Amino acid sequence: MAPRNYSISMAQYCCCVLKPIPGGFSWRKLPRWLKCLVLCKCIIGHITFWFGAFLLIFWLVFLPHEPRFTVTDAPLTQFIFSSSDSSTGTNLHYHLALNITIRNPNRRVGIYYRSMTVSASYRKKKFGLVNLTDPVPFYQGHKNTTLLHHLVLKGQQQLVKFGKRDISQFDKETVAGVYSINVQVTFRVNVRYGKNKVKFLKPETYDDQHINCKLKLPFSVTNETSGNGFKATKCDGVGIFKDLPY
């Protein structure tokens, strides 16, 4: 009688440790090297399966979402250029007040803001900077919204490299009554899962995170609200969780 050919799967190999496979094939009849090979593959397979299941559950439960930054109001009450000779450049007189909301949409992830600065630029020329000391630093809990109220950028800035094209664009926007100004928020954070601070679940370094808020600002006559058609603007470029080790 011709010998029977058995097609034995890895699942059968693993099961034959507990009971023989039909046809007389059992764990005891396997050579020692094959036993070691089967056991190693079984152990590795189980570890891989359960580790993958753990990661899947962790990802579904703790998947973090980026916080949402929105400029809700931005009255611009002064924005005047005074031209001078080429050696000293152009002087900008400005007064801009900002209301910014920060929304943490996560149910289980808290965000601790350690430091934060807000700056503005026009035609890629930075003209204002404020370091926030109130309420920063602060912890933002789950499903929480924080309002940064009346952040004021004001003063005078010399723009040496402000050229003819920039002046021409400024004149056009002055006629229209709406200026294209970019506000940048720079901050450093830690994150928390549940009630515990998880040190490895944060940006790999303490480098500053940058987000941009591209605003269309109507010139305002009062310091209270922009009031002349400004629309709440969402900021982009938030990347707090992009470097987390998933």
Summary of the structure (lengths in Angstrom):
residues: 246
radius of gyration: 30.7
end to end distance: 56.7
largest distance: 107.6
contacts: 641
relative contact order: 0.17
helix: 22%
strand: 42%
